[in-house]
Amino acid sequence: MDTENLYYFEKVPVAKAIAHFAVPMMLGTSMSVIYSILNAFFLGTLHNTAMLTALALTLPLFAIIMALGNLIGMGSGTFISRLLGEKKYEDVKHVSSFAFYSSLVLGLVVMAVSLPLIDLIVHGLGATSESFVFTKDYVMIMLIGSPIVVLFFTLENIVRSEGAAITSMIGMILSVVVNIILDVLVIFVFHWGVIGVASATVISNLVASVFYALHIGYKSQFLTVSLKWFKATKDILSNVLKIGVPVFIMSIFLGAMSLIFNYFLVEYGNQAVAAYGISSRLLQFPEFILMGLCEGVVPLIAFSFTANKLRMKKTIGFTFKTILVLAVVFGVIVYLISDHLIGLFTTDPQLIVMGSYILHVTFLSLFITGMTTLFTGIFQATAQGTAAFIMSIAQGITLIPVLFIANEVSGFHGVVWSLVIADAVTFLVGAIMLYVLRNKLQPGIDQLA
């Protein structure tokens, strides 16, 4: 970590420090969502609902692979930031080397175990006879490329953890730009359809991973990818896993919830699944902006937790106010132009109506999902493993029974509204735990009390 990054950790006003850490992350995540939206848009121009359905059905698989990257990346990243706050720079090298090689091994294990089971996985994702071939094509490429995808998410996290927020952003944007260019080629020039889209994702992640590895190897003072620094000590494993495992479980629950949600939507036809796929991608834009804000400040909170708790308090308070403002702005925009947004992806009037309705309902919980992400980030940054674990399962435990009940009571409308109910319950759980832990984390948490 160079002196400029250390300066932002310790010296500059909180608002400026948050901007330094969060704005690049927000831009990077928003670019990722723009890619996801363009992905659906490009496939939508082929007027093949089965392809759009396959794209929606494979979201849980991508969530699981991403979860493995975040397991190592978030666990190692928050540990690295705390170590930097304690000025234990040699330990940082050991943790970063561990993160690099363990993420590759995890990806290889996923590929080796899953490829022989690919037909079972595709059926498990809910593919129908119409979408089976397209879904299998996407799944096959993603499984082959899983070591690369896991590595990408790991490296992005640890680069950001040392304060190199702009470098982290450049890597994410590089991945998105390469992805979009390749998408245009594979869809409109080579006509590879879904298999081309999946290949573009893997290749773009590879390009960004190489970029991050070069940064770590040549520009980072404390991070390393050198095998000679690799250690898997009890201290490293416990600190990485107590935060990484809850992050992984949360991602798995999100993937499982998406899978279960798709199962319920399939009852109402492929159009319902496609409408949810489109609307969820549009919803990802403001959600990822808020996620970028909350995840961007995690290194700052983690560093301040070991170095300056008063600065942590100010960071949390400013982030809370920013979430509120952004949620209101995005909500107003969506309610004004939702039909036009859905209409960018399809001319099917039923898809437009269903997609617009899903957007209206799910946007009701935008603020509380932003706050839930902030709560989770605070628990991760301050090494509150139990609280992070509870947050990781709260939404899933709530959503599953609510889905069954709401589907029986209100059909399609109940399925959509179940998302808002689960988000609200998760928010309450996080707020209660934050209040309970406030004495332990003082003076960082009383700003929210």
DALINRA-V60346 format. One record per pair of residues at least 24 apart in sequence whose C-alpha atoms are under 10 Angstrom apart, sorted by the first residue. I is the first residue (numbers start at 0). J is the second residue. Records with the same first field share a line. If there is no record, write none. Layout:
I: J / J
This chain:
0: 83 / 88 / 158 / 160 / 161 / 162 / 163 / 215 / 218 / 219 / 220 / 221 / 222
1: 161 / 162 / 163 / 218 / 219 / 220 / 221
2: 220
3: 162 / 163
4: 161 / 162 / 163 / 164
5: 83 / 84 / 161 / 162 / 163 / 302
6: 162
7: 162 / 299
8: 80 / 83 / 84 / 161 / 162 / 298 / 299 / 300 / 302 / 303 / 306 / 307 / 310
9: 84 / 299 / 302 / 303 / 306 / 307 / 310
10: 310
12: 310 / 313 / 314
13: 299 / 310 / 311 / 312 / 313 / 314 / 315 / 317 / 318
14: 313 / 314 / 317 / 318
16: 296 / 299 / 314
17: 292 / 293 / 295 / 296 / 297 / 299 / 300 / 314 / 315 / 317 / 318
18: 164 / 292 / 295 / 296
19: 162 / 163 / 164 / 165 / 295 / 296
20: 159 / 160 / 162 / 163 / 164 / 165 / 167 / 168 / 291 / 292 / 293 / 294 / 295 / 296 / 297 / 298 / 299
21: 164 / 165 / 168 / 288 / 289 / 290 / 291 / 292 / 293 / 294 / 295 / 296 / 297 / 298 / 299 / 318
22: 164 / 165 / 168 / 288 / 291 / 292 / 295 / 296
23: 159 / 163 / 164 / 165 / 166 / 167 / 168 / 169 / 171 / 172 / 291 / 292 / 295
24: 159 / 164 / 165 / 166 / 167 / 168 / 169 / 171 / 287 / 288 / 289 / 290 / 291 / 292 / 293 / 294 / 295 / 296
25: 168 / 284 / 285 / 287 / 288 / 289 / 290 / 291 / 292 / 293 / 294 / 295
26: 165 / 168 / 169 / 171 / 172 / 287 / 288 / 291 / 292
27: 164 / 165 / 167 / 168 / 169 / 170 / 171 / 172 / 173 / 174 / 175 / 287 / 288 / 291
28: 168 / 171 / 172 / 175 / 283 / 284 / 285 / 286 / 287 / 288 / 289 / 290 / 291 / 292
29: 171 / 172 / 175 / 283 / 284 / 285 / 286 / 287 / 288 / 289 / 290 / 291
30: 168 / 171 / 172 / 173 / 174 / 175 / 176 / 284 / 287 / 288
31: 171 / 172 / 174 / 175 / 176 / 178 / 283 / 284 / 287
32: 175 / 280 / 281 / 282 / 283 / 284 / 285 / 286 / 287 / 288
33: 175 / 179 / 280 / 281 / 283 / 284
34: 172 / 174 / 175 / 176 / 177 / 178 / 179 / 182 / 200 / 280
35: 175 / 178 / 179 / 277 / 280 / 281 / 283 / 284
36: 276 / 277 / 278 / 279 / 280 / 281 / 282 / 283 / 284 / 343 / 344
37: 179 / 182 / 183 / 280 / 343 / 344
38: 178 / 179 / 182 / 183 / 186 / 193 / 196 / 280
39: 196 / 273 / 276 / 277 / 280 / 343 / 344 / 345
40: 277 / 343 / 344 / 345
41: 179 / 182 / 183 / 186 / 187 / 192 / 196 / 344
42: 182 / 183 / 186 / 187 / 192 / 193 / 196 / 344
43: 277 / 343 / 344 / 345 / 346
44: 186 / 187 / 343 / 344 / 345
45: 186 / 187 / 190 / 192
46: 344 / 345 / 346 / 347
47: 130
48: 129 / 130 / 269 / 270 / 272 / 273 / 345
49: 126 / 127 / 128 / 129 / 130 / 131 / 132 / 133 / 134 / 269 / 270 / 273
50: 129 / 130 / 131 / 132 / 133 / 134 / 192 / 193 / 273
51: 130 / 133 / 134 / 193 / 269 / 270 / 272 / 273 / 274 / 276 / 277 / 344
52: 126 / 127 / 129 / 130 / 131 / 133 / 134 / 261 / 265 / 269 / 270 / 271 / 272 / 273 / 274 / 275 / 276 / 277
53: 121 / 124 / 125 / 126 / 127 / 129 / 130 / 131 / 132 / 133 / 134 / 135 / 136 / 137 / 138 / 193 / 269 / 272 / 273 / 276
54: 130 / 133 / 134 / 137 / 138 / 193 / 196 / 197 / 272 / 273 / 276 / 277
55: 124 / 134 / 257 / 258 / 261 / 272 / 273 / 274 / 275 / 276 / 277 / 279 / 280
56: 121 / 123 / 124 / 125 / 126 / 130 / 131 / 134 / 137 / 138 / 257 / 258 / 261 / 262 / 272 / 273 / 276
57: 120 / 121 / 124 / 125 / 126 / 133 / 134 / 135 / 137 / 138 / 141 / 254 / 257 / 258
58: 124 / 253 / 254 / 255 / 257 / 258 / 276
59: 124 / 250 / 251 / 252 / 253 / 254 / 255 / 256 / 257 / 258 / 259 / 261
60: 120 / 121 / 124 / 137 / 138 / 141 / 142 / 251 / 254 / 255 / 257 / 258
61: 138 / 141 / 142 / 145 / 148 / 250 / 254
62: 247 / 249 / 250 / 251 / 252 / 253 / 254 / 255 / 257
63: 145 / 149 / 247 / 248 / 249 / 250 / 251 / 252 / 253 / 254 / 255
64: 105 / 106 / 109 / 141 / 142 / 144 / 145 / 146 / 147 / 148 / 149 / 152 / 247 / 250 / 251 / 254
65: 145 / 148 / 149 / 150 / 151 / 152 / 153 / 247 / 250 / 251
66: 149 / 152 / 153 / 243 / 244 / 245 / 246 / 247 / 248 / 249 / 250 / 251 / 252 / 253 / 254
67: 102 / 105 / 106 / 109 / 145 / 146 / 148 / 149 / 150 / 152 / 153 / 243 / 244 / 246 / 247 / 248 / 250 / 251
68: 98 / 99 / 101 / 102 / 103 / 105 / 106 / 145 / 146 / 147 / 148 / 149 / 150 / 151 / 152 / 153 / 154 / 155 / 156 / 243 / 246 / 247
69: 102 / 149 / 150 / 151 / 152 / 153 / 154 / 155 / 156 / 242 / 243 / 244 / 245 / 246 / 247 / 250
70: 98 / 102 / 149 / 152 / 153 / 239 / 240 / 241 / 242 / 243 / 244 / 245 / 246 / 247 / 248 / 249 / 250
71: 95 / 97 / 98 / 99 / 100 / 101 / 102 / 105 / 149 / 150 / 152 / 153 / 154 / 156 / 157 / 236 / 239 / 240 / 242 / 243 / 244 / 246 / 247
72: 98 / 99 / 102 / 149 / 150 / 151 / 152 / 153 / 154 / 155 / 156 / 157 / 158 / 159 / 160 / 239 / 242 / 243 / 246
73: 98 / 152 / 153 / 154 / 155 / 156 / 157 / 159 / 160 / 239 / 240 / 242 / 243 / 244 / 245 / 246 / 247 / 294 / 297 / 298 / 376 / 379 / 380
74: 98 / 153 / 156 / 157 / 235 / 236 / 237 / 238 / 239 / 240 / 241 / 242 / 243 / 244 / 245 / 246 / 247 / 379 / 380 / 382
75: 99 / 153 / 154 / 156 / 157 / 160 / 235 / 236 / 238 / 239 / 240 / 242 / 243
76: 153 / 154 / 155 / 156 / 157 / 158 / 159 / 160 / 161 / 239 / 242 / 243 / 297 / 298 / 301 / 379 / 380
77: 156 / 157 / 159 / 160 / 161 / 238 / 239 / 242 / 243 / 297 / 298 / 299 / 300 / 301 / 302 / 376 / 379 / 380 / 381 / 382
78: 157 / 160 / 235 / 238 / 239 / 242 / 298 / 301 / 302 / 379 / 380 / 381 / 382
79: 157 / 158 / 159 / 160 / 161 / 221 / 222 / 238 / 239 / 298 / 301 / 302
80: 157 / 159 / 160 / 161 / 162 / 297 / 298 / 299 / 300 / 301 / 302 / 303 / 304 / 305 / 380
81: 160 / 161 / 298 / 299 / 300 / 301 / 302 / 303 / 304 / 305 / 306 / 380 / 381 / 382
82: 161 / 301 / 302 / 305 / 306
83: 160 / 161 / 162 / 221 / 298 / 301 / 302 / 303 / 305 / 306
84: 298 / 299 / 301 / 302 / 303 / 304 / 305 / 306 / 307
85: 302 / 303 / 304 / 305 / 306
86: 302 / 305 / 306
87: 221
88: 220 / 221 / 222
89: 221 / 222 / 228
90: 221 / 222 / 228 / 230 / 235
91: 157 / 161 / 221 / 222 / 223 / 228 / 235
92: 220 / 221 / 222 / 223 / 224 / 225 / 227 / 228 / 229 / 230
93: 221 / 222 / 223 / 224 / 225 / 226 / 227 / 228 / 229 / 230 / 231 / 232 / 235
94: 157 / 222 / 223 / 224 / 228 / 229 / 230 / 231 / 232 / 234 / 235 / 236 / 238 / 239
95: 153 / 154 / 157 / 158 / 215 / 221 / 222 / 223 / 224 / 225 / 228 / 229 / 230
96: 222 / 223 / 224 / 225 / 226 / 227 / 228 / 229 / 230 / 231
97: 223 / 224 / 225 / 226 / 228 / 229 / 230 / 231 / 232 / 235 / 236 / 239
98: 150 / 153 / 154 / 156 / 157 / 223 / 224 / 229 / 230 / 231 / 235 / 239
99: 149 / 150 / 151 / 153 / 154 / 157 / 212 / 223 / 224 / 225 / 226 / 229
100: 150 / 224 / 225 / 226 / 229
101: 149 / 150 / 153 / 229 / 231
102: 145 / 146 / 147 / 148 / 149 / 150 / 151 / 152 / 153 / 154
103: 145 / 146 / 147 / 148 / 149 / 150 / 151 / 153
104: 146 / 149 / 150
105: 145 / 146 / 149 / 150
106: 142 / 143 / 144 / 145 / 146 / 147 / 148 / 149 / 150
107: 142 / 143 / 144 / 145 / 146 / 147 / 149
108: 145 / 146
109: 142 / 143 / 144 / 145 / 146 / 149
110: 139 / 141 / 142 / 143 / 144 / 145 / 146
111: 142 / 143
112: 142
113: 138 / 139 / 142 / 143
114: 138 / 139 / 140 / 141 / 142 / 143
117: 142
123: 258 / 262
124: 255 / 257 / 258 / 259 / 261 / 262
125: 258 / 259 / 261 / 262 / 265
126: 261 / 262 / 265
127: 265 / 269
129: 269
130: 269
132: 193 / 194
133: 192 / 193 / 194
134: 193 / 194
135: 193 / 194
136: 192 / 193 / 194 / 195 / 196 / 197 / 198
137: 192 / 193 / 194 / 195 / 196 / 197 / 198
138: 193 / 194 / 197
139: 194 / 197 / 198
140: 193 / 194 / 195 / 196 / 197 / 198 / 199 / 200 / 201
141: 194 / 197 / 198 / 200 / 201
142: 197 / 201
143: 198 / 201
144: 197 / 198 / 200 / 201 / 202 / 204 / 205
145: 201 / 204
146: 201 / 205
147: 201 / 202 / 203 / 204 / 205 / 206 / 207 / 208 / 209
148: 200 / 201 / 202 / 203 / 204 / 205 / 207 / 208
149: 204 / 208
150: 204 / 205 / 207 / 208 / 209 / 211 / 212
151: 201 / 203 / 204 / 205 / 206 / 207 / 208 / 209 / 210 / 211 / 212
152: 204 / 207 / 208
153: 208
154: 207 / 208 / 209 / 210 / 211 / 212 / 215 / 224
155: 207 / 208 / 211 / 212
156: 294 / 295 / 298
157: 211 / 215 / 222 / 298
158: 211 / 212 / 214 / 215 / 219 / 222
159: 294 / 295 / 296 / 297 / 298
160: 222 / 295 / 296 / 297 / 298 / 299 / 301 / 302
161: 219 / 220 / 221 / 222 / 298 / 299 / 302
162: 295 / 298 / 299 / 302
163: 214 / 219
164: 295 / 298
166: 210 / 211 / 214
167: 207 / 210 / 211 / 214
169: 207 / 210 / 211
170: 203 / 204 / 206 / 207 / 208 / 209 / 210 / 211 / 214
171: 203 / 204 / 207 / 208 / 210 / 211
172: 207
173: 203 / 204 / 206 / 207 / 208 / 210
174: 199 / 200 / 201 / 202 / 203 / 204 / 205 / 206 / 207 / 208 / 210
175: 199 / 200 / 203 / 204 / 207
176: 203
177: 202 / 203 / 204 / 206 / 207
178: 202 / 203 / 204 / 206
179: 203
238: 382 / 384
239: 382
240: 384
241: 379 / 382 / 383 / 384 / 385 / 387 / 388
242: 378 / 379 / 380 / 381 / 382 / 383 / 384 / 385 / 386 / 387 / 388
243: 379 / 384 / 387 / 388
244: 384 / 387 / 388 / 391
245: 375 / 379 / 384 / 385 / 386 / 387 / 388 / 389 / 390 / 391 / 392
246: 375 / 376 / 379 / 384 / 387 / 388 / 390 / 391 / 392
247: 388 / 391
248: 387 / 388 / 389 / 390 / 391 / 392 / 395
249: 387 / 388 / 389 / 390 / 391 / 392 / 393 / 394 / 395
250: 391 / 392
251: 391 / 392 / 395
252: 391 / 392 / 393 / 394 / 395 / 396 / 398
253: 391 / 392 / 394 / 395
254: 395
255: 395 / 399
256: 394 / 395 / 396 / 398 / 399 / 402 / 418
257: 395
259: 398 / 399 / 402
260: 398 / 399 / 402 / 414 / 415 / 417 / 418
261: 414
263: 402 / 403 / 406 / 410 / 411 / 414 / 415
264: 406 / 410 / 411 / 414 / 415
266: 410 / 411
267: 410 / 411
269: 350
270: 347 / 349 / 350 / 351 / 353 / 354
271: 349 / 350 / 353 / 354 / 357 / 411
272: 350 / 353 / 354
273: 345 / 350 / 353 / 354
274: 341 / 344 / 345 / 349 / 350 / 351 / 352 / 353 / 354 / 355 / 356 / 357 / 358
275: 350 / 353 / 354 / 355 / 356 / 357 / 358 / 415
276: 354
277: 340 / 341 / 342 / 343 / 344 / 345 / 350 / 351 / 354 / 355 / 357 / 358
278: 337 / 340 / 341 / 344 / 350 / 351 / 353 / 354 / 355 / 356 / 357 / 358 / 359 / 361
279: 354 / 357 / 358 / 361
280: 358
281: 333 / 337 / 340 / 341 / 354 / 358
282: 329 / 333 / 357 / 358 / 359 / 361 / 362 / 365
284: 329
285: 325 / 326 / 328 / 329 / 330 / 333 / 362 / 365 / 369
286: 326 / 329 / 362 / 365 / 366 / 368 / 369 / 372
287: 369
288: 322 / 325 / 326 / 369
289: 318 / 321 / 322 / 323 / 325 / 326 / 365 / 366 / 368 / 369 / 370 / 372 / 373
290: 322 / 368 / 369 / 370 / 371 / 372 / 373 / 376
291: 369 / 372
292: 318 / 321 / 322 / 369 / 372 / 373
293: 318 / 319 / 321 / 322 / 369 / 370 / 371 / 372 / 373 / 374 / 375 / 376 / 377
294: 372 / 373 / 375 / 376 / 377 / 379 / 380
295: 376
296: 373 / 376 / 377 / 380
297: 373 / 375 / 376 / 377 / 378 / 379 / 380 / 381
298: 376 / 377 / 379 / 380
299: 380
300: 376 / 377 / 378 / 379 / 380 / 381 / 443
301: 376 / 377 / 378 / 379 / 380 / 381 / 382
302: 380 / 381
303: 380 / 381 / 443
304: 377 / 380 / 381 / 382 / 440 / 441 / 442 / 443
305: 380 / 381
307: 442 / 443
308: 440 / 441 / 442 / 443 / 444
309: 441 / 442 / 443 / 444
310: 442 / 443
311: 377 / 440 / 441 / 442 / 443 / 444 / 446
312: 440 / 441 / 442 / 443 / 444 / 445 / 446 / 447
313: 442 / 443 / 444 / 446
314: 443 / 446
315: 373 / 374 / 377 / 443 / 444 / 445 / 446 / 447
316: 443 / 444 / 445 / 446 / 447
317: 446
318: 370 / 373
319: 366 / 369 / 370 / 373 / 374 / 446 / 447
321: 369
322: 365 / 366 / 367 / 368 / 369 / 370 / 373
323: 365 / 366 / 367 / 369 / 370
324: 366
325: 365 / 366 / 369
326: 362 / 363 / 364 / 365 / 366 / 367 / 368 / 369
327: 362 / 363 / 365 / 366
329: 362 / 365 / 366
330: 358 / 359 / 362 / 363 / 364 / 365 / 366
331: 362
333: 358 / 359 / 362
334: 358 / 359 / 360 / 362
335: 359
353: 411
356: 412 / 415
357: 412 / 414 / 415 / 416
358: 415
360: 412 / 415 / 416 / 417 / 418 / 419
361: 415 / 416 / 417 / 418 / 419 / 420 / 422
362: 419
363: 416 / 419 / 422
364: 418 / 419 / 420 / 421 / 422 / 423 / 426
365: 419 / 422
366: 422 / 423 / 426
367: 419 / 422 / 423 / 424 / 425 / 426 / 427
368: 419 / 422 / 423 / 425 / 426
369: 426
370: 425 / 426 / 429 / 430
371: 422 / 423 / 425 / 426 / 427 / 428 / 429 / 430
372: 426 / 429
373: 429
374: 426 / 428 / 429 / 430 / 432 / 433
375: 429 / 433
377: 433 / 440 / 443 / 444
378: 429 / 432 / 433 / 436 / 440
381: 440
383: 436 / 440
386: 428 / 429 / 432 / 433 / 436
387: 429 / 432
389: 425 / 428 / 429 / 432
390: 425 / 426 / 428 / 429 / 432
391: 425
392: 425
393: 421 / 422 / 424 / 425 / 426 / 427 / 428 / 429
394: 418 / 420 / 421 / 422 / 423 / 424 / 425 / 426 / 428
395: 421 / 422 / 425
396: 421 / 425
397: 421 / 422 / 423 / 424 / 425
398: 422 / 424 / 425
